[in-house]
Amino acid sequence: MANIKSAIKRNRQNEKRRLRNRVYVGRARTFVKKARAQIESGNLEEARKATITAISALDKAAEKGILHKNNAARRKSRLMKRLNQLERQAAG
């Protein structure tokens, strides 16, 4: 445990930030998981909606600096890649 006042305050701030960050990261992770599940199920309309929601959650996390912008971009890219494969299968 820290003894110095500034270190004690810093610990309090870090804990607050950690809890706030977990909300955004967890939300993004949940929506990505749901989008993947919809894509796997083959339901195109639901997959599109879920993917849009996941992308929005990833953008929000990146905007707040919780996820690095390239990390969010990579995750969105992988998600869109899967969605596009599903759309090609549905069309072809």
SULVENDA-V474157 format. One record per backbone hydrogen bond with DSSP energy under -1.0 kcal/mol. NH is the residue of the N-H (numbers start at 0). CO is the residue of the C=O. If there is no record, write none. Layout:
# SULVENDA-V474157
[[NH & CO] [NH & CO]]
This chain:
# SULVENDA-V474157
[[7 & 3] [8 & 4] [9 & 5] [10 & 6] [11 & 7] [12 & 8] [13 & 9] [14 & 10] [15 & 11] [16 & 12] [17 & 13] [18 & 14] [19 & 15] [20 & 16] [21 & 17] [22 & 18] [23 & 19] [24 & 20] [25 & 21] [26 & 22] [27 & 23] [28 & 24] [29 & 25] [30 & 26] [31 & 27] [32 & 28] [33 & 29] [34 & 30] [35 & 31] [36 & 32] [37 & 33] [38 & 34] [39 & 35] [40 & 36] [41 & 37] [42 & 37] [43 & 41] [46 & 42] [47 & 43] [48 & 44] [49 & 45] [50 & 46] [51 & 47] [52 & 48] [53 & 49] [54 & 50] [55 & 51] [56 & 52] [57 & 53] [58 & 54] [59 & 55] [60 & 56] [61 & 57] [62 & 58] [63 & 59] [64 & 61] [65 & 60] [66 & 60] [71 & 67] [72 & 68] [73 & 69] [74 & 70] [75 & 71] [76 & 72] [77 & 73] [78 & 74] [79 & 75] [80 & 76] [81 & 77] [82 & 78] [83 & 79] [84 & 80] [85 & 81] [86 & 82] [87 & 83] [88 & 84] [89 & 85] [90 & 86] [91 & 87]]
